[in-house]
């Protein structure tokens, strides 16, 4: 019988778990170097309860429109949190786009 692994099992840090702990998600665009901080609960409302490192696949930079991010999770102290500007989810607007298809004429 194989021996159990000596490595400790890594706990996946999901957005809901990070929200319960009081952590923040820091997202930095690699291209234009813009850093923004989000509440994990707000991101979970949009993306579901995913691991925090998968957040970059669901976002696009508002400035350069690219999807290249550096995502970190942090637990700031009270003194640090005072100086951090946090982006809050206000609402979700769904955009309807009209799509057309041209049918070939019947001969």
Phi and psi restraints in degrees (range 20) as a CNS / XPLOR table:
assign (resid 1 and name C) (resid 2 and name N)
       (resid 2 and name CA) (resid 2 and name C) 1.0 -69.0 20.0 2
assign (resid 2 and name N) (resid 2 and name CA)
       (resid 2 and name C) (resid 3 and name N) 1.0 149.5 20.0 2
assign (resid 2 and name C) (resid 3 and name N)
       (resid 3 and name CA) (resid 3 and name C) 1.0 -78.2 20.0 2
assign (resid 3 and name N) (resid 3 and name CA)
       (resid 3 and name C) (resid 4 and name N) 1.0 146.8 20.0 2
assign (resid 3 and name C) (resid 4 and name N)
       (resid 4 and name CA) (resid 4 and name C) 1.0 -66.5 20.0 2
assign (resid 4 and name N) (resid 4 and name CA)
       (resid 4 and name C) (resid 5 and name N) 1.0 151.8 20.0 2
assign (resid 4 and name C) (resid 5 and name N)
       (resid 5 and name CA) (resid 5 and name C) 1.0 -65.9 20.0 2
assign (resid 5 and name N) (resid 5 and name CA)
       (resid 5 and name C) (resid 6 and name N) 1.0 141.2 20.0 2
assign (resid 5 and name C) (resid 6 and name N)
       (resid 6 and name CA) (resid 6 and name C) 1.0 -83.4 20.0 2
assign (resid 6 and name N) (resid 6 and name CA)
       (resid 6 and name C) (resid 7 and name N) 1.0 -14.1 20.0 2
assign (resid 6 and name C) (resid 7 and name N)
       (resid 7 and name CA) (resid 7 and name C) 1.0 -74.0 20.0 2
assign (resid 7 and name N) (resid 7 and name CA)
       (resid 7 and name C) (resid 8 and name N) 1.0 141.9 20.0 2
assign (resid 7 and name C) (resid 8 and name N)
       (resid 8 and name CA) (resid 8 and name C) 1.0 -75.3 20.0 2
assign (resid 8 and name N) (resid 8 and name CA)
       (resid 8 and name C) (resid 9 and name N) 1.0 146.6 20.0 2
assign (resid 8 and name C) (resid 9 and name N)
       (resid 9 and name CA) (resid 9 and name C) 1.0 -78.9 20.0 2
assign (resid 9 and name N) (resid 9 and name CA)
       (resid 9 and name C) (resid 10 and name N) 1.0 131.5 20.0 2
assign (resid 9 and name C) (resid 10 and name N)
       (resid 10 and name CA) (resid 10 and name C) 1.0 -82.0 20.0 2
assign (resid 10 and name N) (resid 10 and name CA)
       (resid 10 and name C) (resid 11 and name N) 1.0 129.8 20.0 2
assign (resid 10 and name C) (resid 11 and name N)
       (resid 11 and name CA) (resid 11 and name C) 1.0 -83.5 20.0 2
assign (resid 11 and name N) (resid 11 and name CA)
       (resid 11 and name C) (resid 12 and name N) 1.0 127.8 20.0 2
assign (resid 11 and name C) (resid 12 and name N)
       (resid 12 and name CA) (resid 12 and name C) 1.0 -75.7 20.0 2
assign (resid 12 and name N) (resid 12 and name CA)
       (resid 12 and name C) (resid 13 and name N) 1.0 124.8 20.0 2
assign (resid 12 and name C) (resid 13 and name N)
       (resid 13 and name CA) (resid 13 and name C) 1.0 -90.8 20.0 2
assign (resid 13 and name N) (resid 13 and name CA)
       (resid 13 and name C) (resid 14 and name N) 1.0 104.2 20.0 2
assign (resid 13 and name C) (resid 14 and name N)
       (resid 14 and name CA) (resid 14 and name C) 1.0 -91.3 20.0 2
assign (resid 14 and name N) (resid 14 and name CA)
       (resid 14 and name C) (resid 15 and name N) 1.0 168.8 20.0 2
assign (resid 14 and name C) (resid 15 and name N)
       (resid 15 and name CA) (resid 15 and name C) 1.0 -65.3 20.0 2
assign (resid 15 and name N) (resid 15 and name CA)
       (resid 15 and name C) (resid 16 and name N) 1.0 -41.3 20.0 2
assign (resid 15 and name C) (resid 16 and name N)
       (resid 16 and name CA) (resid 16 and name C) 1.0 -66.5 20.0 2
assign (resid 16 and name N) (resid 16 and name CA)
       (resid 16 and name C) (resid 17 and name N) 1.0 -38.6 20.0 2
assign (resid 16 and name C) (resid 17 and name N)
       (resid 17 and name CA) (resid 17 and name C) 1.0 -66.2 20.0 2
assign (resid 17 and name N) (resid 17 and name CA)
       (resid 17 and name C) (resid 18 and name N) 1.0 -40.1 20.0 2
assign (resid 17 and name C) (resid 18 and name N)
       (resid 18 and name CA) (resid 18 and name C) 1.0 -65.2 20.0 2
assign (resid 18 and name N) (resid 18 and name CA)
       (resid 18 and name C) (resid 19 and name N) 1.0 -36.0 20.0 2
assign (resid 18 and name C) (resid 19 and name N)
       (resid 19 and name CA) (resid 19 and name C) 1.0 -66.2 20.0 2
assign (resid 19 and name N) (resid 19 and name CA)
       (resid 19 and name C) (resid 20 and name N) 1.0 -40.3 20.0 2
assign (resid 19 and name C) (resid 20 and name N)
       (resid 20 and name CA) (resid 20 and name C) 1.0 -63.5 20.0 2
assign (resid 20 and name N) (resid 20 and name CA)
       (resid 20 and name C) (resid 21 and name N) 1.0 -36.1 20.0 2
assign (resid 20 and name C) (resid 21 and name N)
       (resid 21 and name CA) (resid 21 and name C) 1.0 -76.8 20.0 2
assign (resid 21 and name N) (resid 21 and name CA)
       (resid 21 and name C) (resid 22 and name N) 1.0 -26.5 20.0 2
assign (resid 21 and name C) (resid 22 and name N)
       (resid 22 and name CA) (resid 22 and name C) 1.0 98.2 20.0 2
assign (resid 22 and name N) (resid 22 and name CA)
       (resid 22 and name C) (resid 23 and name N) 1.0 22.8 20.0 2
assign (resid 22 and name C) (resid 23 and name N)
       (resid 23 and name CA) (resid 23 and name C) 1.0 -83.5 20.0 2
assign (resid 23 and name N) (resid 23 and name CA)
       (resid 23 and name C) (resid 24 and name N) 1.0 167.7 20.0 2
assign (resid 23 and name C) (resid 24 and name N)
       (resid 24 and name CA) (resid 24 and name C) 1.0 -120.5 20.0 2
assign (resid 24 and name N) (resid 24 and name CA)
       (resid 24 and name C) (resid 25 and name N) 1.0 154.8 20.0 2
assign (resid 24 and name C) (resid 25 and name N)
       (resid 25 and name CA) (resid 25 and name C) 1.0 -106.5 20.0 2
assign (resid 25 and name N) (resid 25 and name CA)
       (resid 25 and name C) (resid 26 and name N) 1.0 121.2 20.0 2
assign (resid 25 and name C) (resid 26 and name N)
       (resid 26 and name CA) (resid 26 and name C) 1.0 -101.3 20.0 2
assign (resid 26 and name N) (resid 26 and name CA)
       (resid 26 and name C) (resid 27 and name N) 1.0 123.7 20.0 2
assign (resid 26 and name C) (resid 27 and name N)
       (resid 27 and name CA) (resid 27 and name C) 1.0 -119.1 20.0 2
assign (resid 27 and name N) (resid 27 and name CA)
       (resid 27 and name C) (resid 28 and name N) 1.0 121.4 20.0 2
assign (resid 27 and name C) (resid 28 and name N)
       (resid 28 and name CA) (resid 28 and name C) 1.0 -120.6 20.0 2
assign (resid 28 and name N) (resid 28 and name CA)
       (resid 28 and name C) (resid 29 and name N) 1.0 126.1 20.0 2
assign (resid 28 and name C) (resid 29 and name N)
       (resid 29 and name CA) (resid 29 and name C) 1.0 -73.5 20.0 2
assign (resid 29 and name N) (resid 29 and name CA)
       (resid 29 and name C) (resid 30 and name N) 1.0 127.4 20.0 2
assign (resid 29 and name C) (resid 30 and name N)
       (resid 30 and name CA) (resid 30 and name C) 1.0 -71.3 20.0 2
assign (resid 30 and name N) (resid 30 and name CA)
       (resid 30 and name C) (resid 31 and name N) 1.0 -31.9 20.0 2
assign (resid 30 and name C) (resid 31 and name N)
       (resid 31 and name CA) (resid 31 and name C) 1.0 -76.4 20.0 2
assign (resid 31 and name N) (resid 31 and name CA)
       (resid 31 and name C) (resid 32 and name N) 1.0 -52.6 20.0 2
assign (resid 31 and name C) (resid 32 and name N)
       (resid 32 and name CA) (resid 32 and name C) 1.0 -106.6 20.0 2
assign (resid 32 and name N) (resid 32 and name CA)
       (resid 32 and name C) (resid 33 and name N) 1.0 3.5 20.0 2
assign (resid 32 and name C) (resid 33 and name N)
       (resid 33 and name CA) (resid 33 and name C) 1.0 59.9 20.0 2
assign (resid 33 and name N) (resid 33 and name CA)
       (resid 33 and name C) (resid 34 and name N) 1.0 36.2 20.0 2
assign (resid 33 and name C) (resid 34 and name N)
       (resid 34 and name CA) (resid 34 and name C) 1.0 -93.0 20.0 2
assign (resid 34 and name N) (resid 34 and name CA)
       (resid 34 and name C) (resid 35 and name N) 1.0 129.6 20.0 2
assign (resid 34 and name C) (resid 35 and name N)
       (resid 35 and name CA) (resid 35 and name C) 1.0 -112.1 20.0 2
assign (resid 35 and name N) (resid 35 and name CA)
       (resid 35 and name C) (resid 36 and name N) 1.0 131.2 20.0 2
assign (resid 35 and name C) (resid 36 and name N)
       (resid 36 and name CA) (resid 36 and name C) 1.0 -132.8 20.0 2
assign (resid 36 and name N) (resid 36 and name CA)
       (resid 36 and name C) (resid 37 and name N) 1.0 149.1 20.0 2
assign (resid 36 and name C) (resid 37 and name N)
       (resid 37 and name CA) (resid 37 and name C) 1.0 -115.5 20.0 2
assign (resid 37 and name N) (resid 37 and name CA)
       (resid 37 and name C) (resid 38 and name N) 1.0 135.7 20.0 2
assign (resid 37 and name C) (resid 38 and name N)
       (resid 38 and name CA) (resid 38 and name C) 1.0 -127.2 20.0 2
assign (resid 38 and name N) (resid 38 and name CA)
       (resid 38 and name C) (resid 39 and name N) 1.0 152.0 20.0 2
assign (resid 38 and name C) (resid 39 and name N)
       (resid 39 and name CA) (resid 39 and name C) 1.0 -80.2 20.0 2
assign (resid 39 and name N) (resid 39 and name CA)
       (resid 39 and name C) (resid 40 and name N) 1.0 132.2 20.0 2
assign (resid 39 and name C) (resid 40 and name N)
       (resid 40 and name CA) (resid 40 and name C) 1.0 -60.4 20.0 2
assign (resid 40 and name N) (resid 40 and name CA)
       (resid 40 and name C) (resid 41 and name N) 1.0 -31.0 20.0 2
assign (resid 40 and name C) (resid 41 and name N)
       (resid 41 and name CA) (resid 41 and name C) 1.0 -65.4 20.0 2
assign (resid 41 and name N) (resid 41 and name CA)
       (resid 41 and name C) (resid 42 and name N) 1.0 -37.2 20.0 2
assign (resid 41 and name C) (resid 42 and name N)
       (resid 42 and name CA) (resid 42 and name C) 1.0 -66.3 20.0 2
assign (resid 42 and name N) (resid 42 and name CA)
       (resid 42 and name C) (resid 43 and name N) 1.0 -42.2 20.0 2
assign (resid 42 and name C) (resid 43 and name N)
       (resid 43 and name CA) (resid 43 and name C) 1.0 -67.2 20.0 2
assign (resid 43 and name N) (resid 43 and name CA)
       (resid 43 and name C) (resid 44 and name N) 1.0 -34.3 20.0 2
assign (resid 43 and name C) (resid 44 and name N)
       (resid 44 and name CA) (resid 44 and name C) 1.0 -67.0 20.0 2
assign (resid 44 and name N) (resid 44 and name CA)
       (resid 44 and name C) (resid 45 and name N) 1.0 -30.7 20.0 2
assign (resid 44 and name C) (resid 45 and name N)
       (resid 45 and name CA) (resid 45 and name C) 1.0 -64.7 20.0 2
assign (resid 45 and name N) (resid 45 and name CA)
       (resid 45 and name C) (resid 46 and name N) 1.0 -32.9 20.0 2
assign (resid 45 and name C) (resid 46 and name N)
       (resid 46 and name CA) (resid 46 and name C) 1.0 -87.2 20.0 2
assign (resid 46 and name N) (resid 46 and name CA)
       (resid 46 and name C) (resid 47 and name N) 1.0 -40.9 20.0 2
assign (resid 46 and name C) (resid 47 and name N)
       (resid 47 and name CA) (resid 47 and name C) 1.0 -109.0 20.0 2
assign (resid 47 and name N) (resid 47 and name CA)
       (resid 47 and name C) (resid 48 and name N) 1.0 -13.2 20.0 2
assign (resid 47 and name C) (resid 48 and name N)
       (resid 48 and name CA) (resid 48 and name C) 1.0 91.0 20.0 2
assign (resid 48 and name N) (resid 48 and name CA)
       (resid 48 and name C) (resid 49 and name N) 1.0 179.3 20.0 2
assign (resid 48 and name C) (resid 49 and name N)
       (resid 49 and name CA) (resid 49 and name C) 1.0 -85.2 20.0 2
assign (resid 49 and name N) (resid 49 and name CA)
       (resid 49 and name C) (resid 50 and name N) 1.0 80.8 20.0 2
assign (resid 49 and name C) (resid 50 and name N)
       (resid 50 and name CA) (resid 50 and name C) 1.0 -106.4 20.0 2
assign (resid 50 and name N) (resid 50 and name CA)
       (resid 50 and name C) (resid 51 and name N) 1.0 161.3 20.0 2
assign (resid 50 and name C) (resid 51 and name N)
       (resid 51 and name CA) (resid 51 and name C) 1.0 -61.5 20.0 2
assign (resid 51 and name N) (resid 51 and name CA)
       (resid 51 and name C) (resid 52 and name N) 1.0 145.7 20.0 2
assign (resid 51 and name C) (resid 52 and name N)
       (resid 52 and name CA) (resid 52 and name C) 1.0 -62.4 20.0 2
assign (resid 52 and name N) (resid 52 and name CA)
       (resid 52 and name C) (resid 53 and name N) 1.0 -28.1 20.0 2
assign (resid 52 and name C) (resid 53 and name N)
       (resid 53 and name CA) (resid 53 and name C) 1.0 -74.4 20.0 2
assign (resid 53 and name N) (resid 53 and name CA)
       (resid 53 and name C) (resid 54 and name N) 1.0 -12.1 20.0 2
assign (resid 53 and name C) (resid 54 and name N)
       (resid 54 and name CA) (resid 54 and name C) 1.0 -86.0 20.0 2
assign (resid 54 and name N) (resid 54 and name CA)
       (resid 54 and name C) (resid 55 and name N) 1.0 -2.2 20.0 2
assign (resid 54 and name C) (resid 55 and name N)
       (resid 55 and name CA) (resid 55 and name C) 1.0 -60.3 20.0 2
assign (resid 55 and name N) (resid 55 and name CA)
       (resid 55 and name C) (resid 56 and name N) 1.0 -37.5 20.0 2
assign (resid 55 and name C) (resid 56 and name N)
       (resid 56 and name CA) (resid 56 and name C) 1.0 -62.6 20.0 2
assign (resid 56 and name N) (resid 56 and name CA)
       (resid 56 and name C) (resid 57 and name N) 1.0 -26.4 20.0 2
assign (resid 56 and name C) (resid 57 and name N)
       (resid 57 and name CA) (resid 57 and name C) 1.0 -73.7 20.0 2
assign (resid 57 and name N) (resid 57 and name CA)
       (resid 57 and name C) (resid 58 and name N) 1.0 -17.9 20.0 2
assign (resid 57 and name C) (resid 58 and name N)
       (resid 58 and name CA) (resid 58 and name C) 1.0 -105.0 20.0 2
assign (resid 58 and name N) (resid 58 and name CA)
       (resid 58 and name C) (resid 59 and name N) 1.0 3.0 20.0 2
assign (resid 58 and name C) (resid 59 and name N)
       (resid 59 and name CA) (resid 59 and name C) 1.0 -121.5 20.0 2
assign (resid 59 and name N) (resid 59 and name CA)
       (resid 59 and name C) (resid 60 and name N) 1.0 162.4 20.0 2
assign (resid 59 and name C) (resid 60 and name N)
       (resid 60 and name CA) (resid 60 and name C) 1.0 -139.5 20.0 2
assign (resid 60 and name N) (resid 60 and name CA)
       (resid 60 and name C) (resid 61 and name N) 1.0 138.5 20.0 2
assign (resid 60 and name C) (resid 61 and name N)
       (resid 61 and name CA) (resid 61 and name C) 1.0 -65.9 20.0 2
assign (resid 61 and name N) (resid 61 and name CA)
       (resid 61 and name C) (resid 62 and name N) 1.0 132.8 20.0 2
assign (resid 61 and name C) (resid 62 and name N)
       (resid 62 and name CA) (resid 62 and name C) 1.0 -71.5 20.0 2
assign (resid 62 and name N) (resid 62 and name CA)
       (resid 62 and name C) (resid 63 and name N) 1.0 -24.9 20.0 2
assign (resid 62 and name C) (resid 63 and name N)
       (resid 63 and name CA) (resid 63 and name C) 1.0 -86.2 20.0 2
assign (resid 63 and name N) (resid 63 and name CA)
       (resid 63 and name C) (resid 64 and name N) 1.0 -51.9 20.0 2
assign (resid 63 and name C) (resid 64 and name N)
       (resid 64 and name CA) (resid 64 and name C) 1.0 -106.3 20.0 2
assign (resid 64 and name N) (resid 64 and name CA)
       (resid 64 and name C) (resid 65 and name N) 1.0 -6.0 20.0 2
assign (resid 64 and name C) (resid 65 and name N)
       (resid 65 and name CA) (resid 65 and name C) 1.0 67.1 20.0 2
assign (resid 65 and name N) (resid 65 and name CA)
       (resid 65 and name C) (resid 66 and name N) 1.0 16.4 20.0 2
assign (resid 65 and name C) (resid 66 and name N)
       (resid 66 and name CA) (resid 66 and name C) 1.0 -95.6 20.0 2
assign (resid 66 and name N) (resid 66 and name CA)
       (resid 66 and name C) (resid 67 and name N) 1.0 166.9 20.0 2
assign (resid 66 and name C) (resid 67 and name N)
       (resid 67 and name CA) (resid 67 and name C) 1.0 -113.6 20.0 2
assign (resid 67 and name N) (resid 67 and name CA)
       (resid 67 and name C) (resid 68 and name N) 1.0 32.3 20.0 2
assign (resid 67 and name C) (resid 68 and name N)
       (resid 68 and name CA) (resid 68 and name C) 1.0 -106.4 20.0 2
assign (resid 68 and name N) (resid 68 and name CA)
       (resid 68 and name C) (resid 69 and name N) 1.0 104.7 20.0 2
assign (resid 68 and name C) (resid 69 and name N)
       (resid 69 and name CA) (resid 69 and name C) 1.0 -127.7 20.0 2
assign (resid 69 and name N) (resid 69 and name CA)
       (resid 69 and name C) (resid 70 and name N) 1.0 157.6 20.0 2
assign (resid 69 and name C) (resid 70 and name N)
       (resid 70 and name CA) (resid 70 and name C) 1.0 -112.5 20.0 2
assign (resid 70 and name N) (resid 70 and name CA)
       (resid 70 and name C) (resid 71 and name N) 1.0 114.2 20.0 2
assign (resid 70 and name C) (resid 71 and name N)
       (resid 71 and name CA) (resid 71 and name C) 1.0 -109.5 20.0 2
assign (resid 71 and name N) (resid 71 and name CA)
       (resid 71 and name C) (resid 72 and name N) 1.0 128.2 20.0 2
assign (resid 71 and name C) (resid 72 and name N)
       (resid 72 and name CA) (resid 72 and name C) 1.0 -128.7 20.0 2
assign (resid 72 and name N) (resid 72 and name CA)
       (resid 72 and name C) (resid 73 and name N) 1.0 159.1 20.0 2
assign (resid 72 and name C) (resid 73 and name N)
       (resid 73 and name CA) (resid 73 and name C) 1.0 -118.1 20.0 2
assign (resid 73 and name N) (resid 73 and name CA)
       (resid 73 and name C) (resid 74 and name N) 1.0 136.4 20.0 2
assign (resid 73 and name C) (resid 74 and name N)
       (resid 74 and name CA) (resid 74 and name C) 1.0 -142.0 20.0 2
assign (resid 74 and name N) (resid 74 and name CA)
       (resid 74 and name C) (resid 75 and name N) 1.0 153.1 20.0 2
assign (resid 74 and name C) (resid 75 and name N)
       (resid 75 and name CA) (resid 75 and name C) 1.0 -118.6 20.0 2
assign (resid 75 and name N) (resid 75 and name CA)
       (resid 75 and name C) (resid 76 and name N) 1.0 91.7 20.0 2
assign (resid 75 and name C) (resid 76 and name N)
       (resid 76 and name CA) (resid 76 and name C) 1.0 -76.5 20.0 2
assign (resid 76 and name N) (resid 76 and name CA)
       (resid 76 and name C) (resid 77 and name N) 1.0 151.7 20.0 2
assign (resid 76 and name C) (resid 77 and name N)
       (resid 77 and name CA) (resid 77 and name C) 1.0 -75.2 20.0 2
assign (resid 77 and name N) (resid 77 and name CA)
       (resid 77 and name C) (resid 78 and name N) 1.0 171.3 20.0 2
assign (resid 77 and name C) (resid 78 and name N)
       (resid 78 and name CA) (resid 78 and name C) 1.0 -62.0 20.0 2
assign (resid 78 and name N) (resid 78 and name CA)
       (resid 78 and name C) (resid 79 and name N) 1.0 -38.6 20.0 2
assign (resid 78 and name C) (resid 79 and name N)
       (resid 79 and name CA) (resid 79 and name C) 1.0 -67.3 20.0 2
assign (resid 79 and name N) (resid 79 and name CA)
       (resid 79 and name C) (resid 80 and name N) 1.0 -38.0 20.0 2
assign (resid 79 and name C) (resid 80 and name N)
       (resid 80 and name CA) (resid 80 and name C) 1.0 -71.7 20.0 2
assign (resid 80 and name N) (resid 80 and name CA)
       (resid 80 and name C) (resid 81 and name N) 1.0 -37.6 20.0 2
assign (resid 80 and name C) (resid 81 and name N)
       (resid 81 and name CA) (resid 81 and name C) 1.0 -66.4 20.0 2
assign (resid 81 and name N) (resid 81 and name CA)
       (resid 81 and name C) (resid 82 and name N) 1.0 -27.2 20.0 2
assign (resid 81 and name C) (resid 82 and name N)
       (resid 82 and name CA) (resid 82 and name C) 1.0 -62.5 20.0 2
assign (resid 82 and name N) (resid 82 and name CA)
       (resid 82 and name C) (resid 83 and name N) 1.0 -34.6 20.0 2
assign (resid 82 and name C) (resid 83 and name N)
       (resid 83 and name CA) (resid 83 and name C) 1.0 -91.6 20.0 2
assign (resid 83 and name N) (resid 83 and name CA)
       (resid 83 and name C) (resid 84 and name N) 1.0 -1.8 20.0 2
assign (resid 83 and name C) (resid 84 and name N)
       (resid 84 and name CA) (resid 84 and name C) 1.0 -96.2 20.0 2
assign (resid 84 and name N) (resid 84 and name CA)
       (resid 84 and name C) (resid 85 and name N) 1.0 127.7 20.0 2
assign (resid 84 and name C) (resid 85 and name N)
       (resid 85 and name CA) (resid 85 and name C) 1.0 -87.5 20.0 2
assign (resid 85 and name N) (resid 85 and name CA)
       (resid 85 and name C) (resid 86 and name N) 1.0 120.7 20.0 2
assign (resid 85 and name C) (resid 86 and name N)
       (resid 86 and name CA) (resid 86 and name C) 1.0 -105.7 20.0 2
assign (resid 86 and name N) (resid 86 and name CA)
       (resid 86 and name C) (resid 87 and name N) 1.0 132.5 20.0 2
assign (resid 86 and name C) (resid 87 and name N)
       (resid 87 and name CA) (resid 87 and name C) 1.0 -85.6 20.0 2
assign (resid 87 and name N) (resid 87 and name CA)
       (resid 87 and name C) (resid 88 and name N) 1.0 125.1 20.0 2
assign (resid 87 and name C) (resid 88 and name N)
       (resid 88 and name CA) (resid 88 and name C) 1.0 -106.7 20.0 2
assign (resid 88 and name N) (resid 88 and name CA)
       (resid 88 and name C) (resid 89 and name N) 1.0 146.6 20.0 2
assign (resid 88 and name C) (resid 89 and name N)
       (resid 89 and name CA) (resid 89 and name C) 1.0 -78.1 20.0 2
assign (resid 89 and name N) (resid 89 and name CA)
       (resid 89 and name C) (resid 90 and name N) 1.0 119.5 20.0 2
assign (resid 89 and name C) (resid 90 and name N)
       (resid 90 and name CA) (resid 90 and name C) 1.0 -96.2 20.0 2
assign (resid 90 and name N) (resid 90 and name CA)
       (resid 90 and name C) (resid 91 and name N) 1.0 -42.0 20.0 2
assign (resid 90 and name C) (resid 91 and name N)
       (resid 91 and name CA) (resid 91 and name C) 1.0 -174.1 20.0 2
assign (resid 91 and name N) (resid 91 and name CA)
       (resid 91 and name C) (resid 92 and name N) 1.0 172.6 20.0 2
assign (resid 91 and name C) (resid 92 and name N)
       (resid 92 and name CA) (resid 92 and name C) 1.0 -123.3 20.0 2
assign (resid 92 and name N) (resid 92 and name CA)
       (resid 92 and name C) (resid 93 and name N) 1.0 126.5 20.0 2
assign (resid 92 and name C) (resid 93 and name N)
       (resid 93 and name CA) (resid 93 and name C) 1.0 -112.1 20.0 2
assign (resid 93 and name N) (resid 93 and name CA)
       (resid 93 and name C) (resid 94 and name N) 1.0 125.5 20.0 2
assign (resid 93 and name C) (resid 94 and name N)
       (resid 94 and name CA) (resid 94 and name C) 1.0 -96.4 20.0 2
assign (resid 94 and name N) (resid 94 and name CA)
       (resid 94 and name C) (resid 95 and name N) 1.0 128.3 20.0 2
assign (resid 94 and name C) (resid 95 and name N)
       (resid 95 and name CA) (resid 95 and name C) 1.0 -97.1 20.0 2
assign (resid 95 and name N) (resid 95 and name CA)
       (resid 95 and name C) (resid 96 and name N) 1.0 128.1 20.0 2
assign (resid 95 and name C) (resid 96 and name N)
       (resid 96 and name CA) (resid 96 and name C) 1.0 -96.2 20.0 2
assign (resid 96 and name N) (resid 96 and name CA)
       (resid 96 and name C) (resid 97 and name N) 1.0 128.0 20.0 2
assign (resid 96 and name C) (resid 97 and name N)
       (resid 97 and name CA) (resid 97 and name C) 1.0 -115.5 20.0 2
assign (resid 97 and name N) (resid 97 and name CA)
       (resid 97 and name C) (resid 98 and name N) 1.0 133.6 20.0 2
assign (resid 97 and name C) (resid 98 and name N)
       (resid 98 and name CA) (resid 98 and name C) 1.0 -87.2 20.0 2
assign (resid 98 and name N) (resid 98 and name CA)
       (resid 98 and name C) (resid 99 and name N) 1.0 133.6 20.0 2
assign (resid 98 and name C) (resid 99 and name N)
       (resid 99 and name CA) (resid 99 and name C) 1.0 -122.5 20.0 2
assign (resid 99 and name N) (resid 99 and name CA)
       (resid 99 and name C) (resid 100 and name N) 1.0 134.2 20.0 2
assign (resid 99 and name C) (resid 100 and name N)
       (resid 100 and name CA) (resid 100 and name C) 1.0 -119.1 20.0 2
assign (resid 100 and name N) (resid 100 and name CA)
       (resid 100 and name C) (resid 101 and name N) 1.0 153.5 20.0 2
assign (resid 100 and name C) (resid 101 and name N)
       (resid 101 and name CA) (resid 101 and name C) 1.0 -135.2 20.0 2
assign (resid 101 and name N) (resid 101 and name CA)
       (resid 101 and name C) (resid 102 and name N) 1.0 129.0 20.0 2
assign (resid 101 and name C) (resid 102 and name N)
       (resid 102 and name CA) (resid 102 and name C) 1.0 -89.6 20.0 2
assign (resid 102 and name N) (resid 102 and name CA)
       (resid 102 and name C) (resid 103 and name N) 1.0 123.6 20.0 2
assign (resid 102 and name C) (resid 103 and name N)
       (resid 103 and name CA) (resid 103 and name C) 1.0 -85.6 20.0 2
assign (resid 103 and name N) (resid 103 and name CA)
       (resid 103 and name C) (resid 104 and name N) 1.0 142.5 20.0 2
assign (resid 103 and name C) (resid 104 and name N)
       (resid 104 and name CA) (resid 104 and name C) 1.0 -70.7 20.0 2
assign (resid 104 and name N) (resid 104 and name CA)
       (resid 104 and name C) (resid 105 and name N) 1.0 141.9 20.0 2
assign (resid 104 and name C) (resid 105 and name N)
       (resid 105 and name CA) (resid 105 and name C) 1.0 -66.2 20.0 2
assign (resid 105 and name N) (resid 105 and name CA)
       (resid 105 and name C) (resid 106 and name N) 1.0 144.1 20.0 2
assign (resid 105 and name C) (resid 106 and name N)
       (resid 106 and name CA) (resid 106 and name C) 1.0 -82.1 20.0 2
assign (resid 106 and name N) (resid 106 and name CA)
       (resid 106 and name C) (resid 107 and name N) 1.0 125.3 20.0 2
